[in-house]
Amino acid sequence: MRLTRIRIHPVKSFAGADHAAARVRPWGLEGDRRWGVVDPDGKPVTAREAHGLLGLTAEPTADGVRLSARDGADDLFVPEPAGAVAVPVGHSRQGSALPAGPLADAWLTDRIGRPLRLVWQPDPGTRTVRTDLGGLPGDRLSLADAAPLLLASEASLARLGELALTDALERGETDAPALVIERFRPNLVIDGDPSEPFAEEAWSSVRIGGVRFRVMVPCDRCVMTTIDPTTLEGGKEPIRTLARHRRRDGKTWFGIWLVPDLAGSDTDAVAVGDPVSAHGPRG
């Protein structure tokens, strides 16, 4: 198996971007999800309720982030607000973050059409990983939902697409929506073994190049996967197909959460093309 894509999302719920290589930090990929969007009261706002966020992109720089939009608006460079006064935010186990400032807030508000603020996580070493999801003492993460990284398999996606098409034909439909990997917002994409789709859910650990990762649990999927990343319109897939074929414990599943094991690694970087070796089963 090989690593085929690396995806970084500098701002939580913005569109992601492909990278040829990335540094792995204890809390995730360098530059991934250190920025977040909140409302005036500090409540996190994601693309689940504000689909337009997926139409925005962000490019990390050495000292900040550059925001871009599809609507023709000028890009906006936002420096890391290192000297700002922290404000309360509702991200779990986070408590507070640093405000990016009125220019960033106005840019976001104009793009989405509702009052929004951009905030920055100054120290990802303080946010813990939930123990009920497999987090251990010392595990830390960015503003990601549950774990430092998410891994997805192209072999699993291909199988899910086959199931979606079969179900569509049974309903008398002629085709099914394309289930691109971007819907699932992974950080790491592997080719996988076509003869063993979803095999990753049984792994206990995986090594990508010289970096070792501990597998926490499979990822339960939400309505955000039903938003088309190109049109930004909502739909029924892939949740409809996942609910029929990948439902357990009242949830639907695709991909796995990872925690870097840098102490057991030979390097702190991954690159597209790196070999992938898995170990299991998960207990």
Secondary structure by P-SEA (a helix, b strand, c coil): ccccccccccccccbbbbbcbbbbcccccccccccccccccccccccccccccccbbbbbcccbbbbbccccccbbbbcccccbbbbbbccccccbbbbccaaaaaaaaaaaccbbbbbbbcccccccccccccccccccccccccccbbbbbaaaaaaaaaaaaaaaaaaccccccccccccccccbbbbcccccccccccccccccccbbbbbcbbbbbccccccccccccccccaaaaaaacccccccccccbbbbbccccccccccccccbbbbbcccc
